[in-house]
Amino acid sequence: MKGKDRVVHRRDRGVAVAQTAIVTTMLGFGAAALAVDTGLMFTARAELQTVADAAALAAAAELGMPDGLEGARQKAVEYAEMNQVAFNGLTINPYNDVVFGRAVPDVATGKFTFQPGQQPYDAVKITARRDATAADGPLHLLFSTVIGGSPTNVSASAVAMLMPRDIAMVIDLSGSMNDDSELQHYTTFLSDNDGSPLPGVNVNLKDIWIGLPIQKGNNGVGNGIDPAPPGNPTNYNDQPGTGPGSPNSQGGNPDPGAEPLGGSTNPAGPRWGWMTGWGMPLDIGVYVPETDHGLYYIPRSQVCTDPDVITNITEAGYSLAERTALLSGTYDGNSTIYYNRVRCLLGLAGWKSKKSGGKYNGGPGNGDNRVDSNELTQQAGYAFNQGSWGQYIAYVSSNTSEMYRTDPNFRYRFGIKTVVNYHLETRPSYAETPELSGTPEQPLQAVKDAVHAMVDRISSNDWQDQMSLEIFGTTARHEVNLTADVQSVWDRLAVMQANHYDGTTNIGGGMNRGILELQSQRARPTASKVIVLMTDGKPNIDQYGNYVGNGAPAAVNWALDRAQYAAQQNMRIYTVTVGHDADRDLCEQIARTANGESFYASGNPDEYVGQLLEIFETISGKRPVQLIQ
């Protein structure tokens, strides 16, 4: 019995050992399953957080774009679907899982807190979830499901905001910023890059004329009533006007665009002497100076045969002998005599020749055929700060102007077109012709319009941005401090002009001004730093302020040096170029160096006006984003 008992005992102990082994195995399996499922939950939660972060950043970036909220929702959905959670794609609800609000700064901590629903929206909260409310359902664990456990709810959220920006607007105000309004571009012209022909543009020279203040005109001489009203010989103007009996047309019609008395087409801008009509439209492929009835042809050292000139001096009352002398180029070897003769033929002055039966009674003349300076009377005063009628006549007579380079047939042709072009080409600065600041010089006007649109958008969205204005020509200048009143930047730029201070292209200097302002005490530590660089040309000024030639290595290296420094200071640069002569390669390199983007507008003004508006609209919405939760 004892032996039998021992056998039974051994058998019971063997069963217990086997049961213990099974239980141990099951416990080990359970612990392993728990560990695996716990790891899966942690991994899923981390993956959900990655999705939420990415979707929040992508959605926040869209808040600055034209599509706004809908674009943000779409981006959030796209970025969620691009990622996986627990080996499956993730679907977020674009309305329930996307919440818009505003990031409010805490002055004490310098951090931002999210206020859901508060407008204007500049932040978004994204919730990435795997639970019963989600389209993908809760998270199914590997082992707990096998042993009858329930799926697990897992979620993560993130908040991203559009960063407030300190923006330095760096605008090219070199002399070329009015080129597309000048006669030099009305027809095929040579590129400064390689000498190849380029198509002309629809220059808006007439719009420049219309934009000039009409009081800057001096139509006729004397008391400004041209010609004398019939029966009123004591109140006279001895030069012909725009038509018989036209009253008081000095300076053009006071209501540009309205029809003047008589029903003739209103010239709209100022008029000078007998230069009273615009003439032919500047249509590419159609316009030729030789047939433009708005231009008087008065060649030097030749007899003037222009029928309109002859009609004008005949109606003015000059005798045959005086007309013969005025039309003759016999004494034009003397520049002063030629300039005086042209003044009289343009109605800018009268000639007291003292010839028998002449227009004037008496006078300082000696009766010969020379139009001497002391014989001129009733000068039509020159209306602008700098320049003169003599210098204008010299400009039109020369063979060195850009106008002549484009079409030699402009030489010796005088009229409103060439008066306005004279100022654009040779007197473009604010000190010389400040009236040009109120005219639509191209491409500058297109830039002004685009900056205005950008300012309006920033203002209307209350994005907490600050903006400054830096400009450059030969020198670079700081114009407007960083300010939340971004409208003041537009207000200042609106009254500036091409070649405002000086005329060449110091791109590096302009960038440096922007950098300095973004490092000033007006810059905010919590704001991202952005430079918007706009130019239509090539750099030609080195870091010492020396002119070194278009695209010279010293000028290029100066600009690239500033881009590298800006990048080191965590500043982002967006470049905008317009026109055929812009150094696009350099601007693209500047943008790449400073983690920005390069944009280019091309074609005629009619084309690039819209392109620049779109570009600046895009830049206004390109705001850096940051996770704040």
Rosetta blueprint (number, residue, H / E / L):
1 M L
2 K H
3 G H
4 K H
5 D H
6 R H
7 V H
8 V H
9 H H
10 R H
11 R H
12 D H
13 R H
14 G H
15 V H
16 A H
17 V H
18 A H
19 Q H
20 T H
21 A H
22 I H
23 V H
24 T H
25 T H
26 M H
27 L H
28 G H
29 F H
30 G H
31 A H
32 A H
33 A H
34 L H
35 A H
36 V H
37 D H
38 T H
39 G H
40 L H
41 M H
42 F H
43 T H
44 A H
45 R H
46 A H
47 E H
48 L H
49 Q H
50 T H
51 V H
52 A H
53 D H
54 A H
55 A H
56 A H
57 L H
58 A H
59 A H
60 A H
61 A H
62 E H
63 L L
64 G L
65 M L
66 P L
67 D L
68 G H
69 L H
70 E H
71 G H
72 A H
73 R H
74 Q H
75 K H
76 A H
77 V H
78 E H
79 Y H
80 A H
81 E H
82 M L
83 N L
84 Q E
85 V E
86 A L
87 F L
88 N E
89 G E
90 L L
91 T L
92 I L
93 N L
94 P L
95 Y L
96 N L
97 D L
98 V E
99 V E
100 F E
101 G E
102 R E
103 A E
104 V E
105 P E
106 D L
107 V L
108 A L
109 T L
110 G L
111 K L
112 F E
113 T E
114 F E
115 Q E
116 P E
117 G L
118 Q L
119 Q L
120 P L
121 Y L
122 D L
123 A E
124 V E
125 K E
126 I E
127 T E
128 A E
129 R E
130 R E
131 D L
132 A L
133 T L
134 A L
135 A L
136 D L
137 G L
138 P L
139 L E
140 H L
141 L L
142 L L
143 F L
144 S L
145 T L
146 V L
147 I L
148 G L
149 G L
150 S L
151 P L
152 T E
153 N L
154 V E
155 S E
156 A E
157 S E
158 A E
159 V E
160 A E
161 M E
162 L E
163 M L
164 P L
165 R E
166 D E
167 I E
168 A E
169 M E
170 V E
171 I E
172 D E
173 L L
174 S L
175 G H
176 S H
177 M H
178 N H
179 D H
180 D H
181 S H
182 E L
183 L H
184 Q H
185 H H
186 Y L
187 T L
188 T L
189 F E
190 L E
191 S L
192 D L
193 N L
194 D L
195 G L
196 S L
197 P E
198 L E
199 P L
200 G L
201 V L
202 N L
203 V L
204 N L
205 L H
206 K H
207 D H
208 I H
209 W H
210 I H
211 G H
212 L L
213 P L
214 I H
215 Q H
216 K H
217 G L
218 N E
219 N L
220 G L
221 V L
222 G L
223 N L
224 G L
225 I L
226 D L
227 P L
228 A L
229 P L
230 P L
231 G L
232 N L
233 P L
234 T L
235 N L
236 Y L
237 N L
238 D L
239 Q L
240 P L
241 G L
242 T L
243 G L
244 P L
245 G L
246 S L
247 P L
248 N L
249 S L
250 Q L
251 G L
252 G L
253 N L
254 P L
255 D L
256 P L
257 G L
258 A L
259 E L
260 P L
261 L L
262 G L
263 G L
264 S L
265 T L
266 N L
267 P L
268 A L
269 G L
270 P L
271 R L
272 W E
273 G L
274 W L
275 M E
276 T L
277 G L
278 W L
279 G L
280 M L
281 P L
282 L L
283 D L
284 I L
285 G L
286 V L
287 Y L
288 V L
289 P H
290 E H
291 T H
292 D L
293 H L
294 G L
295 L L
296 Y E
297 Y E
298 I L
299 P L
300 R L
301 S L
302 Q L
303 V L
304 C L
305 T L
306 D L
307 P H
308 D H
309 V H
310 I H
311 T H
312 N H
313 I H
314 T H
315 E H
316 A L
317 G L
318 Y L
319 S L
320 L H
321 A H
322 E H
323 R H
324 T H
325 A H
326 L H
327 L H
328 S L
329 G L
330 T L
331 Y L
332 D L
333 G L
334 N L
335 S H
336 T H
337 I H
338 Y H
339 Y H
340 N H
341 R H
342 V H
343 R H
344 C H
345 L H
346 L L
347 G L
348 L L
349 A L
350 G E
351 W E
352 K L
353 S L
354 K L
355 K L
356 S L
357 G L
358 G L
359 K L
360 Y L
361 N L
362 G L
363 G L
364 P L
365 G L
366 N L
367 G L
368 D L
369 N L
370 R L
371 V L
372 D L
373 S H
374 N H
375 E H
376 L E
377 T E
378 Q L
379 Q L
380 A L
381 G L
382 Y L
383 A L
384 F L
385 N L
386 Q L
387 G L
388 S L
389 W H
390 G H
391 Q H
392 Y H
393 I H
394 A H
395 Y H
396 V H
397 S H
398 S L
399 N L
400 T L
401 S L
402 E H
403 M H
404 Y H
405 R H
406 T H
407 D L
408 P H
409 N H
410 F H
411 R L
412 Y L
413 R E
414 F E
415 G L
416 I H
417 K H
418 T H
419 V H
420 V H
421 N H
422 Y H
423 H H
424 L H
425 E H
426 T H
427 R L
428 P L
429 S L
430 Y L
431 A L
432 E L
433 T L
434 P H
435 E H
436 L H
437 S H
438 G H
439 T L
440 P L
441 E L
442 Q L
443 P L
444 L H
445 Q H
446 A H
447 V H
448 K H
449 D H
450 A H
451 V H
452 H H
453 A H
454 M H
455 V H
456 D H
457 R H
458 I H
459 S H
460 S H
461 N H
462 D L
463 W L
464 Q L
465 D L
466 Q E
467 M E
468 S E
469 L E
470 E E
471 I E
472 F E
473 G L
474 T L
475 T L
476 A E
477 R E
478 H E
479 E E
480 V E
481 N E
482 L E
483 T E
484 A L
485 D L
486 V L
487 Q H
488 S H
489 V H
490 W H
491 D H
492 R H
493 L H
494 A H
495 V L
496 M L
497 Q L
498 A L
499 N L
500 H L
501 Y L
502 D L
503 G L
504 T L
505 T L
506 N L
507 I H
508 G H
509 G H
510 G H
511 M H
512 N H
513 R H
514 G H
515 I H
516 L H
517 E H
518 L H
519 Q L
520 S L
521 Q L
522 R L
523 A L
524 R L
525 P L
526 T L
527 A L
528 S E
529 K E
530 V E
531 I E
532 V E
533 L E
534 M E
535 T E
536 D L
537 G L
538 K L
539 P L
540 N L
541 I E
542 D L
543 Q L
544 Y L
545 G L
546 N L
547 Y E
548 V L
549 G L
550 N L
551 G L
552 A L
553 P H
554 A H
555 A H
556 V H
557 N H
558 W H
559 A H
560 L H
561 D H
562 R H
563 A H
564 Q H
565 Y H
566 A H
567 A H
568 Q H
569 Q L
570 N L
571 M E
572 R E
573 I E
574 Y E
575 T E
576 V E
577 T E
578 V E
579 G L
580 H L
581 D L
582 A L
583 D L
584 R H
585 D H
586 L H
587 C H
588 E H
589 Q H
590 I H
591 A H
592 R H
593 T H
594 A L
595 N L
596 G L
597 E E
598 S E
599 F E
600 Y E
601 A E
602 S L
603 G L
604 N L
605 P H
606 D H
607 E H
608 Y H
609 V H
610 G H
611 Q H
612 L H
613 L H
614 E H
615 I H
616 F H
617 E H
618 T H
619 I H
620 S H
621 G H
622 K L
623 R L
624 P L
625 V E
626 Q E
627 L E
628 I L
629 Q L
